Amino acid sequence: MEMHDLCAAAIRETSCVLATAVKVEGHAYRKQGVSMLLTERGDMFGSISPGCLESDLQARVGHVLETGKLEWVEYDMRPEEDWSWGETIGCGGFVLVLLEPVHEELRSVMHEMYVCLEEGIAVELLRRFHADYSRTEYVLKRRNGILDHMEIPSTNLAALHAGKESEKEETVGGTERMNPDKAEETEALSNSAMAAEQRWNMPRCLSSVHSPKPRLVIVGAGNDAIPVAGLAGASGFRVVVADWRESLCNAKRFPQAERVLGFPNEIMRVLQIRSGDYVILMSHQFPREREFLELLAACEYRYLGILGSKTRTGRLLKGLPTLPNLHAPVGLTIGADGPQEIAVSIVAELIADRRAVSARKPPAGGGEACETDRDRARGRSEQPTGA
């Protein structure tokens, strides 16, 4: 789950904790920097592991919310002789998780993050830890070409110092004594700071950059677009479905996607295609797609995929200037057959492009598609007016 979604959940939830994998070594299910949200009532948004760590993290939520302080949790699953993990040994790596109570300060930061990400602006979140690593101050920066500082105070230092003073008993004979019921907590904080600095080598300032979800524009709201929209949304894309047929482009068929109803020129005015956008043409309507391509020729975008055979695509592109970042036929060649498998092929290619991974696929203009891919492309997309 993207930080965009976690911020939205944090705004809604009244009692929750943000868990972040701040240090990952060896084999691990998720990469360093990934976060999830855990609520006091037991709900979870996102994941850090395939399920072997979340139950333990959930059990710590109540204590973190009660104390209002950070908690550091170490999961070392590397020693082969350590059987303490039992059947939940996971991937055999090391993961250090930071638990942060989502109180007023962090909630405000996450709200600002959500606003920026909604506007398509990347943000950098800085955590400045206090000496005992039990509290932090947050600084949020917008990354829109030049860093614009948006200082968001997260800790009332005066109140913090006042709280520290209340933990001490009155001076007796010129000597201050710690309140007995705070002694154990103070020792735990000291041990936590020592572990953070010495064993985990944690810096005093931790930075993480969060980018907005890439926007995927699907032109065509046919039945085969439904699994593409669903799978792409679950894979971290912000999905927009555009079509001129109201009977197809509606909330019942695409409940999680944004929808734009109109003909190509109207769609383009509304969407204002940007350089980071992914666009897929799968309406099976030749004249409409040709009109859309003519308008798209003047735009910058990240990815353009066209569903259909090479013959049909060649006719679509005839007379147009060379279109960059073109994937035709769209999707990886995996022998896909039917809407669900074709959706997997398409979204796999989107993910590979987003992660800048070289996917195995015949070069454009050459190679041979698998039989099932070729058959479905010919059968569904060869007619000028679509199928």
N, C-alpha and C positions, 0 to 999 in steps of 0.2 A: 504494500500500500504506500502511495506517495505521501510526502510531507504535506502536500496540498490537502489530501483527504484527512490526515491526522489533525491538521489545524482546524478544519471544519468540525471534526468530532469534538475537539477540545473546547470549542466555543459552545457546543450544545451541552456537554457533560459538566455537571457541577462538582463531582468528586472523582478526579482521575490522576494518573501518574504517567509521565512520559518516560519510556525506557529507551535508551540509546546504546548501541554497541560501540563504545568509544575506542576499543582496542581489540583487534582480531589477529591471531597468529595461527599458522598451520591451516588445516582443512576446516572449513566452516560453511554452514548452509547459506548464510547471508554475508554481505561484505561489510567492512568497517564503515560506521556512520549511519547504518540503517536504524530506524526508530519504530516503535509501536506504542500504542496507548492502552492502558489498563484502567478499568473503572473499579470503584469500590464495590459495586454490586456484582462484579465478576465478568463483565463484558470485555472483549479484547478487539482492538482494531490493529490490523497488521500483524507482523511476526518477526522474530529475530532468529528463531530456529525452526526445524520441522515439527516442533511440539515438545521437545525434551526439556526446554528451559522455562517455558511460559507458565507452567503450574507453580514452579518455585517463585517466579517473579510475582505472580498474582498473590501469593501468600504474603508478600512483603508490602503490598499496597497500603493496607491499613496502618502499619507502623509509619510508613513514609508520610502519609497524610496527617497522622496524629502529631508527629514531631515537626513537620514542615521543613525537614532538612533532607539534603541529598543522601543517597545511599549507594555505595559501590559494591557490586556483586561480582565475584570472580568464579568463572566456570573453566576449570582446567581438565580437559578430557584427553590429554595427550599421553600420560603414562599408561602403557599397555597392561602393566601389572595391577593397576588400580581398578578394582571391580565394584567400587562404591556406587557407580552409576547404574549398575545392573543392566537391564534391557534398554535403558534410555541413554546409552553411551554417546549417541549422536554421531558427529563426524570426526571426533578425535582431535579437535583443535582447542584453542584457548580463546575465550571470549570474556571481556570485561564490560559489564553493563552498568551504566549510570542511570539511577532512578531519580527523577525530579518531580516533586509535587507540583501539580498545575494549579497554583493559587493565583491570586489577583495579578501578580507581576508577570509570571510566565504566560498566563492566559492572555494578557494584553499584548505580549510579544507575538504570540501565535496568531492573534487576531490581525495584527499588522502584517504578519507573514502571509496570512490568507488573502488579505486585500491585495498585496503586491503580486502574489502568484496568480490571482484571478485576473489581474491586469496584464499578465504575461511578463512580469518583471522578476528576474532572479534575485535572491537575497542571500546575504552572508550573515550567519548567526555566530556571534562571539560570546563565549562563556569565560568570564574572569573569576576564577575561584578564590575564595578567601583562604587564609593560612591553614585552616583545619580541613579544607575541602568539603565542608558540610554545607556551605552556601555559595552562591554564585551571583554575579551581576551579569546582566545581558546587554549586549549592544547589537542592534540590528542595522545592517547596511543594505541599501538598495544597490543592485548591480545592473545598472542601465547605461552601459558605456563607461561612465565615470562613477566611482563610489560616492554616493551621497550618504552622509552620516545621519542616522536617525537614532539618536541616543534614547533609550528607553530605560529609565531607572527601575531596577528590579528589587532593590533592597533598601529599606529605610534604615540607614546606618545609625541614626540617632536612636531609633527604637531598638536596633540590634544591641547597641552599647548599653542601653537601659536594661535590656533583657539580661545582658551579662552581669550587670551590677546586681540585679535581683537574685542572681544565683549565689551571691556571696552573703555570708552572715555579717552582722555588724562587727566593726573592728573591736577587738578585745585585747587590751594591752598593746595596741599598736600593730597587732597581727591580724591579717584577714584570713578567715577560714572558709573553705568551700562548703556549701550546703551539702550535707551527707547524701541526700537523695540525688544530687547532681554529680557526685564523684564518679560513679560508674559510667555515666554518660560522657563525662569529660575524658576519662581514660579511653573509652571507645573511640571518641573523636580523634584523640592523639594517635591511637593505633591506625585509624583510617588515614590520617594525614601522612603518617610514616609509610604506610603501604603505598599510597598514591605516589609519593615522591621517590621512594627507594625501590620498591619491588616492581611497580608498574611504570615508573619513569614518566608520570603524567605531567604535562606542562601546566603552568599557572593559567594559561589562556588557551582555549580550545576553539577552533574555527570550523564551521561546516557551511557549505554552499548548497542551496536548494534551488533548483530550477523549476519553472512552471511546467505543467504537463504539456507535452507536444500535442498540437491540435491535429486531429485526423478528420478531414472532410470527405465524406462518402457521398458521391453524387449518384443517386439511385437508391430508392427505398424498396426494392423488390425483396422477395423472400430470401434470396441468397445474401442480402446485405445484413439481415438480422443476426446471424452468427458472427459475422465480421465485426459488427458494432459491439456485440456483447463481449467477445473475446478481446478486442482491442481496448475496451473500457476496463476490463479486468487486468489488462497488462500495462495500465498506466497512461493510456492516451485519453485526451479530452475529445470525445467523439461528437461530430456534428453531421447529421444526415440531412441532405438537401435533395429536394425533388419537387416537381410541379404537380404531383398527383396527391391530393389531400387524403384520398382513400388509402394510400400506402404510407405516407409520411405523417404519422400521428403518434401520440403518446402511448397508445395501447400496444403498438408494434415495437416502438423504440422507447421504453420507459426511462432508461438511464442516459439517453443521448439528448443533446440539444438538437433542435429541428429548425430548418429554414425551408419555408414553402414558397416556391416561385420558379419562374423560368430562368435560364442561365444568366441573363443580364441582371435580373433582380437578385439572384443568389450572390453574384459577384459584388454587387453594391453593398449587400448586407455583410458579407464575410470579410471583405478587404483582405484578401490572401496575403500572408506575411512570409518572410524568408524562412521561418522555421516550420511551416505547415507541411503536412503530408496530405496528398490528394489522391483519391482513387475514383476512377470512372467505372461504374458498374450498373448503369441504368438499362443497358441493352437497347437503347434508343439512339440510332446512328445520328440523325440530324441534331438532336439536343447535345450530344457529346461533341460533335464537330463545332457547334456554336460555343460550347464551353471552352474547348481547346483554343479557339480563336481569341477568346477573351483572356485566357490564361497565358497566352504567349507573351503578353506584356508584363507579367508578374514574376516575382522571385518566390521560390518555394524550395522546400527541402527534398521532396520526393513526389513523383507523379507515377501512379500505376494505372494501367488500362487493362481491364478484364476482356479477354477475347483472343481470337486467333491472330497470328502474325499477318495474315492476309487482310483481315478486317482492320487491324490497327494501321497497316500500311495505307489503306484507303482513307482512314480517318486523318492521317497525318499529311496526306498528299497536298502539296502546295503551301504548307505551313513552314515557318522557320524552324530550325532545329530546336527541339525542346530539351532542356537540360534535365538531368536526374530522372530520366525516363526508365520505367520498368515495365516492359511489355513483351510477353504476357506477365501480368502481375503475379507475384508469389514465387516461392521456391519450388523447384521441380522435385516433388516427393512422391509422384504417382497419385496425387489426390483425386478422389472420386466422390462427388456429391457435395452439397453446400457446407457441411461441417468440416470435412477434410480440406476443402478449398479455403475455408476461413483460416484453418490452422496454417496452411501454406502462406497465405497473405500476411497474417499477423506475425508469423515467424520472420518473414522478410522485413517487416516494419521494425521489429525488435532488433534484428541484426544491423539495420541501418542506424537505428538510434544509438546502439552501443558501439557503433563503428567497428563491427566485426565483419570480416570478409566471409560471406556465405557462398556455398558451392552452388553455382548456377551457370548454365550456358551463357556466353556473352551475347549481348543484344545483336540481333541480325544474324546469328549463327547458332549452331547446335541444334539438337532435336529434343522436343518435349517428350515426356513420358506419354505412353499411349492414352492413359485415362485423362491426363491433362489436355492432350490434343483433341481427344474426342469431345470432351465437354466444352472446350473452347469453340470447336467448329459447330457443334450442335446448338449452342446457345447464342452465339454472337455473329454468325456469318451473314444473316439477313440485314439489309440496310436499315430497316425500320425496327430491328430488335425482335426479341422473342417474348 
